[in-house]
Amino acid sequence: MPKKKTAGGTPATVALDAAAVPFTVHEYVHDPAAGSYGAEAAEVLGIPPERVFKTLVAETDGTLAVAVVPVSGQLDLKALAAALGTKRAAMAEPAAAERSTGYVLGGISPLGQRRKLRTVVDATALGHPTIYVSAGRRGMEIELAPADLVRLTNAKTWAIGRSQGREELREGERTRP
């Protein structure tokens, strides 16, 4: 996959450049009225939503962790806790997620974060030749091989996502992807 440079790189694209990982940046005009950042990216870029992954920050037994799941579904907090060997997981406070990662909500990338957090990527990512994740800015996505994402974030792969509508969302799981 060719590397497409853009003006105004982000910590995520800088990290990919430094690791010499092939990637493509896809930019679009973000609509502030969009109900879901990830769903907006999939629609505007014409990508199946199961190939666009959202980056969520959760708190697990007092520490923060990153979960990367398809925008077409939801994060299973019990599965995330199991993947990390912790007792429970809950969505992190937005301010804590922004402070820890250095990114704003809707633009949190799993790459180039201010603090390196334990990361779990949903196992479905490995079923695609490339996936899309936030490049660290609203309206900017990175396309890369899922194996490269897993390697660069030192992530575990685990079934941490669940299809939307399959189960009722539990309190606290509703977040803007």
Contacts in CASP RR format, 6 or more apart in sequence:
PFRMAT RR
TARGET T0000
AUTHOR 0000-0000-0000
METHOD contacts of the structure
MODEL  1
MPKKKTAGGTPATVALDAAAVPFTVHEYVHDPAAGSYGAEAAEVLGIPPE
RVFKTLVAETDGTLAVAVVPVSGQLDLKALAAALGTKRAAMAEPAAAERS
TGYVLGGISPLGQRRKLRTVVDATALGHPTIYVSAGRRGMEIELAPADLV
RLTNAKTWAIGRSQGREELREGERTRP
1 22 0 8 1.000
1 23 0 8 1.000
1 24 0 8 1.000
1 130 0 8 1.000
1 143 0 8 1.000
1 144 0 8 1.000
1 145 0 8 1.000
2 22 0 8 1.000
2 24 0 8 1.000
3 17 0 8 1.000
3 22 0 8 1.000
3 23 0 8 1.000
3 24 0 8 1.000
4 23 0 8 1.000
4 24 0 8 1.000
4 25 0 8 1.000
5 25 0 8 1.000
6 13 0 8 1.000
6 25 0 8 1.000
6 27 0 8 1.000
6 140 0 8 1.000
9 135 0 8 1.000
10 109 0 8 1.000
10 112 0 8 1.000
10 135 0 8 1.000
10 136 0 8 1.000
10 137 0 8 1.000
10 140 0 8 1.000
11 102 0 8 1.000
11 103 0 8 1.000
11 109 0 8 1.000
11 111 0 8 1.000
11 112 0 8 1.000
11 113 0 8 1.000
11 114 0 8 1.000
11 136 0 8 1.000
12 109 0 8 1.000
12 110 0 8 1.000
12 111 0 8 1.000
12 112 0 8 1.000
12 134 0 8 1.000
12 135 0 8 1.000
12 136 0 8 1.000
12 142 0 8 1.000
13 23 0 8 1.000
13 25 0 8 1.000
13 135 0 8 1.000
13 142 0 8 1.000
14 112 0 8 1.000
15 111 0 8 1.000
15 112 0 8 1.000
15 152 0 8 1.000
16 23 0 8 1.000
16 111 0 8 1.000
16 142 0 8 1.000
16 144 0 8 1.000
16 152 0 8 1.000
19 148 0 8 1.000
19 152 0 8 1.000
21 144 0 8 1.000
21 148 0 8 1.000
21 152 0 8 1.000
22 144 0 8 1.000
22 145 0 8 1.000
22 148 0 8 1.000
23 142 0 8 1.000
23 143 0 8 1.000
23 144 0 8 1.000
23 148 0 8 1.000
24 142 0 8 1.000
24 143 0 8 1.000
24 144 0 8 1.000
25 135 0 8 1.000
25 140 0 8 1.000
25 141 0 8 1.000
25 142 0 8 1.000
25 143 0 8 1.000
26 45 0 8 1.000
26 132 0 8 1.000
26 140 0 8 1.000
26 141 0 8 1.000
26 142 0 8 1.000
26 143 0 8 1.000
27 139 0 8 1.000
27 140 0 8 1.000
27 141 0 8 1.000
28 41 0 8 1.000
28 44 0 8 1.000
28 45 0 8 1.000
28 139 0 8 1.000
28 140 0 8 1.000
28 141 0 8 1.000
29 44 0 8 1.000
29 139 0 8 1.000
30 37 0 8 1.000
30 40 0 8 1.000
30 138 0 8 1.000
30 139 0 8 1.000
31 40 0 8 1.000
34 40 0 8 1.000
35 176 0 8 1.000
36 71 0 8 1.000
36 176 0 8 1.000
36 177 0 8 1.000
37 54 0 8 1.000
37 105 0 8 1.000
37 106 0 8 1.000
37 107 0 8 1.000
37 134 0 8 1.000
37 138 0 8 1.000
37 176 0 8 1.000
37 177 0 8 1.000
38 49 0 8 1.000
38 52 0 8 1.000
38 54 0 8 1.000
38 71 0 8 1.000
38 106 0 8 1.000
38 177 0 8 1.000
39 49 0 8 1.000
39 71 0 8 1.000
39 177 0 8 1.000
41 47 0 8 1.000
41 52 0 8 1.000
41 71 0 8 1.000
41 132 0 8 1.000
41 139 0 8 1.000
41 141 0 8 1.000
42 48 0 8 1.000
42 49 0 8 1.000
42 51 0 8 1.000
42 52 0 8 1.000
42 71 0 8 1.000
42 72 0 8 1.000
42 132 0 8 1.000
45 52 0 8 1.000
45 132 0 8 1.000
45 141 0 8 1.000
47 132 0 8 1.000
48 72 0 8 1.000
49 70 0 8 1.000
49 71 0 8 1.000
49 72 0 8 1.000
50 70 0 8 1.000
50 72 0 8 1.000
50 124 0 8 1.000
50 128 0 8 1.000
51 70 0 8 1.000
51 128 0 8 1.000
51 130 0 8 1.000
51 131 0 8 1.000
51 132 0 8 1.000
52 70 0 8 1.000
52 71 0 8 1.000
52 72 0 8 1.000
52 131 0 8 1.000
52 132 0 8 1.000
52 133 0 8 1.000
52 141 0 8 1.000
53 68 0 8 1.000
53 69 0 8 1.000
53 70 0 8 1.000
53 71 0 8 1.000
53 121 0 8 1.000
53 122 0 8 1.000
53 125 0 8 1.000
53 131 0 8 1.000
53 132 0 8 1.000
53 133 0 8 1.000
54 68 0 8 1.000
54 69 0 8 1.000
54 70 0 8 1.000
54 71 0 8 1.000
54 134 0 8 1.000
54 177 0 8 1.000
55 66 0 8 1.000
55 67 0 8 1.000
55 68 0 8 1.000
55 107 0 8 1.000
55 108 0 8 1.000
55 109 0 8 1.000
55 110 0 8 1.000
55 133 0 8 1.000
55 134 0 8 1.000
56 66 0 8 1.000
56 67 0 8 1.000
56 68 0 8 1.000
56 69 0 8 1.000
56 75 0 8 1.000
56 91 0 8 1.000
56 108 0 8 1.000
56 175 0 8 1.000
56 177 0 8 1.000
57 64 0 8 1.000
57 65 0 8 1.000
57 66 0 8 1.000
57 67 0 8 1.000
57 91 0 8 1.000
57 92 0 8 1.000
57 96 0 8 1.000
57 97 0 8 1.000
57 100 0 8 1.000
57 101 0 8 1.000
57 108 0 8 1.000
57 117 0 8 1.000
58 64 0 8 1.000
58 65 0 8 1.000
58 66 0 8 1.000
58 67 0 8 1.000
58 75 0 8 1.000
58 77 0 8 1.000
58 80 0 8 1.000
58 89 0 8 1.000
58 90 0 8 1.000
58 91 0 8 1.000
58 92 0 8 1.000
59 65 0 8 1.000
59 89 0 8 1.000
59 90 0 8 1.000
59 91 0 8 1.000
59 92 0 8 1.000
59 93 0 8 1.000
59 96 0 8 1.000
60 80 0 8 1.000
60 81 0 8 1.000
60 84 0 8 1.000
60 86 0 8 1.000
60 88 0 8 1.000
60 89 0 8 1.000
60 118 0 8 1.000
61 86 0 8 1.000
61 87 0 8 1.000
61 88 0 8 1.000
63 118 0 8 1.000
64 92 0 8 1.000
64 96 0 8 1.000
64 97 0 8 1.000
64 100 0 8 1.000
64 115 0 8 1.000
64 117 0 8 1.000
65 80 0 8 1.000
65 84 0 8 1.000
65 89 0 8 1.000
65 117 0 8 1.000
65 118 0 8 1.000
65 119 0 8 1.000
65 120 0 8 1.000
66 101 0 8 1.000
66 110 0 8 1.000
66 113 0 8 1.000
66 117 0 8 1.000
66 118 0 8 1.000
66 119 0 8 1.000
66 120 0 8 1.000
66 153 0 8 1.000
66 155 0 8 1.000
67 75 0 8 1.000
67 80 0 8 1.000
67 119 0 8 1.000
67 120 0 8 1.000
67 122 0 8 1.000
67 160 0 8 1.000
68 110 0 8 1.000
68 119 0 8 1.000
68 120 0 8 1.000
68 121 0 8 1.000
68 122 0 8 1.000
68 125 0 8 1.000
68 133 0 8 1.000
68 149 0 8 1.000
68 153 0 8 1.000
68 155 0 8 1.000
69 75 0 8 1.000
69 122 0 8 1.000
69 160 0 8 1.000
69 161 0 8 1.000
70 122 0 8 1.000
70 124 0 8 1.000
70 125 0 8 1.000
70 161 0 8 1.000
71 177 0 8 1.000
72 163 0 8 1.000
72 164 0 8 1.000
73 161 0 8 1.000
73 162 0 8 1.000
73 163 0 8 1.000
73 164 0 8 1.000
74 161 0 8 1.000
74 162 0 8 1.000
74 163 0 8 1.000
74 164 0 8 1.000
74 169 0 8 1.000
74 173 0 8 1.000
75 91 0 8 1.000
75 160 0 8 1.000
75 161 0 8 1.000
75 162 0 8 1.000
75 173 0 8 1.000
76 159 0 8 1.000
76 160 0 8 1.000
76 161 0 8 1.000
76 162 0 8 1.000
77 88 0 8 1.000
77 89 0 8 1.000
77 90 0 8 1.000
77 91 0 8 1.000
77 170 0 8 1.000
77 173 0 8 1.000
78 88 0 8 1.000
78 89 0 8 1.000
79 158 0 8 1.000
79 159 0 8 1.000
79 160 0 8 1.000
79 161 0 8 1.000
79 162 0 8 1.000
80 89 0 8 1.000
80 120 0 8 1.000
80 158 0 8 1.000
80 160 0 8 1.000
81 87 0 8 1.000
81 88 0 8 1.000
81 89 0 8 1.000
82 158 0 8 1.000
83 120 0 8 1.000
83 156 0 8 1.000
83 158 0 8 1.000
83 160 0 8 1.000
84 118 0 8 1.000
84 120 0 8 1.000
84 156 0 8 1.000
90 172 0 8 1.000
91 172 0 8 1.000
91 173 0 8 1.000
91 175 0 8 1.000
92 100 0 8 1.000
94 105 0 8 1.000
97 105 0 8 1.000
97 108 0 8 1.000
98 104 0 8 1.000
98 105 0 8 1.000
98 108 0 8 1.000
99 114 0 8 1.000
100 113 0 8 1.000
100 114 0 8 1.000
100 115 0 8 1.000
100 117 0 8 1.000
101 108 0 8 1.000
101 109 0 8 1.000
101 113 0 8 1.000
101 114 0 8 1.000
101 115 0 8 1.000
101 117 0 8 1.000
102 113 0 8 1.000
102 114 0 8 1.000
103 109 0 8 1.000
103 113 0 8 1.000
103 134 0 8 1.000
103 136 0 8 1.000
104 138 0 8 1.000
105 176 0 8 1.000
106 134 0 8 1.000
106 138 0 8 1.000
106 176 0 8 1.000
106 177 0 8 1.000
107 134 0 8 1.000
107 135 0 8 1.000
107 136 0 8 1.000
107 137 0 8 1.000
107 138 0 8 1.000
107 139 0 8 1.000
107 140 0 8 1.000
108 134 0 8 1.000
108 136 0 8 1.000
109 133 0 8 1.000
109 134 0 8 1.000
109 135 0 8 1.000
109 136 0 8 1.000
109 142 0 8 1.000
110 119 0 8 1.000
110 121 0 8 1.000
110 133 0 8 1.000
110 134 0 8 1.000
110 149 0 8 1.000
110 153 0 8 1.000
110 155 0 8 1.000
111 133 0 8 1.000
111 142 0 8 1.000
111 149 0 8 1.000
111 152 0 8 1.000
111 153 0 8 1.000
116 154 0 8 1.000
119 153 0 8 1.000
119 154 0 8 1.000
119 155 0 8 1.000
119 156 0 8 1.000
120 155 0 8 1.000
120 156 0 8 1.000
120 157 0 8 1.000
120 158 0 8 1.000
120 160 0 8 1.000
121 146 0 8 1.000
121 149 0 8 1.000
121 150 0 8 1.000
121 153 0 8 1.000
121 155 0 8 1.000
121 156 0 8 1.000
121 157 0 8 1.000
121 158 0 8 1.000
122 157 0 8 1.000
122 158 0 8 1.000
122 159 0 8 1.000
122 160 0 8 1.000
122 161 0 8 1.000
123 157 0 8 1.000
123 158 0 8 1.000
123 159 0 8 1.000
123 160 0 8 1.000
124 159 0 8 1.000
124 161 0 8 1.000
125 131 0 8 1.000
125 146 0 8 1.000
125 149 0 8 1.000
125 150 0 8 1.000
125 157 0 8 1.000
126 146 0 8 1.000
126 147 0 8 1.000
126 150 0 8 1.000
126 157 0 8 1.000
127 146 0 8 1.000
128 146 0 8 1.000
129 145 0 8 1.000
130 143 0 8 1.000
130 144 0 8 1.000
130 145 0 8 1.000
130 146 0 8 1.000
131 143 0 8 1.000
131 144 0 8 1.000
131 145 0 8 1.000
131 146 0 8 1.000
131 149 0 8 1.000
132 141 0 8 1.000
132 142 0 8 1.000
132 143 0 8 1.000
133 141 0 8 1.000
133 142 0 8 1.000
133 144 0 8 1.000
133 149 0 8 1.000
134 140 0 8 1.000
134 141 0 8 1.000
134 142 0 8 1.000
135 141 0 8 1.000
135 142 0 8 1.000
149 155 0 8 1.000
150 157 0 8 1.000
END
